[in-house]
Amino acid sequence: MKHFSRTLWTIGLVGVALALGAVAFFFLPHGLRPVLPSPGQPTGAALVERGRYLTIAADCAACHTSKGGKPFAGGMEFALPFGRIYSSNITPDPVEGIGSWTDDEFVRAVKAGVGKHGEDLYPAFPYASYALLSDDDVLAIRAYLNTVAPAAISSRPSELAFPFNQRYLMRAWKVLFVPRTEMQKDPSRDEQWNRGAYLVEGLAHCGECHTPRGLMFQRVQSKALSGAEVDGWKAWNITADKKDGIGWWTDTEIADYLSTGHSAGHGSASGSMREAVDLSLSKLPKSDIDAIVAYLRTVPPVAGDVAVRISDQARSPGVSEAVAGDGLELGRHIFAGACAACHGWEASGQFNPRAAIHGAHSFSDPKGANLLRVILDGSSNAERRTGESMPAFSVVFSDAEIANLANYVLGRFGHIRGSVDEEDVRQARGVAAAP
């Protein structure tokens, strides 16, 4: 009996200890380590200029500047399966922005996902990638942000369903999925490769879109950069795989695509990728683009989605009217009236290089996910410059017409039988209407 009693006491004490440990883990305030610049960190105007470059490379404006809004004032909406969150104001406004933050608090937010008041941030902010950044680079970004125009615009609170609205749960997520230390150089690799690794894995955070996610919204690193779906767009496989990835691209083709958003024989970037090119990658020096290419060449090849595997025929010049004409007369008629004038019947472009869409990866997807989004939304830069924009056709054609057009295009230029139906178009319209 005494032994049984001692066992109960032991179990009870262990339970209390575990409960207290859990409370401490989830609810004790986060620490705040002091952050100091290294002796090699620039100062003054040179520091601000370096921060400006790093802010562009990190593509901060894409998320922290809403359409038509003030630069870095936040408000960009992100629709998630369990609710909505909104990007924060990172201007130097002392009340609504980060003007009252210390450097230590800013570095903690960027690299550990913890806000000024100790609140855990959601990983739509890519701190799982930014954790790899050096303190010097984060401090330089802060120095630049201190110089932008302050905006007294309140950050909108998140709208998440229970239990996802319980921020403290992010602590466990971070333990599992956020790196503990900044990226270290690989001494077995040259300086260019290490620079490319730092850009791809950290600063430019390519894996946030191009790596598939698991059940806990974590990146599945065993399939790193092998492609994923983001906001209804497919972010393609960018590993060195020669069948599904970019292993069959030349260095020049990869560099062209990154720096201009277009590459001969591979089509043009659209959606979030075009935004990344326009706002970030196109503004980087050639040395950075070359470093990214050098690193991507060494990313272990991973086979992608078989459903969107690029066919050998799709890689070759020419068209397949036999496949395209299989009961898709309506699609051919629409292409003739709305598409051929710019893209041409060979997809080689009539007036400018961006209209040359032969070889686009989207032509290898039988469900035409990206193709539908381009048809519905169009594609343009912020300035909507002539020759670099495609109009949206969402209000011009019905679901049935767009489905027929998509299947015709997939057959003609992708040499595959598209399986796009009206329901696919309706779903694409719904995603396009959301943020």
Secondary structure by P-SEA (a helix, b strand, c coil): caaaaaaaaaaaaaaaaaaaaaaaacccbbbbbbbbbccccccaaaaaaaaaaaaaaacccccccccccccccccbbbbcccbbbbbbbcccccccccccccaaaaaaaaccccccccccccccccccccccccaaaaaaaaaaaaacccccbbbbbbbccccccccccaaaaaacccccccccccccccaaaaaaaaaaacccccccccbbbcccccccccccccccccccccccccccccccccccccaaaaaaaaacccccccccccaaaaaaaacccccccaaaaaaaaaaaaacccccccccccccccccccccccccccccaaaaaaaaacccccccccccccccccccccccccccccccaaaaaaaaaccccccccccccbbbbccccccaaaaaaaaaaaaaacccccccccaaaaaaaaaaaacc
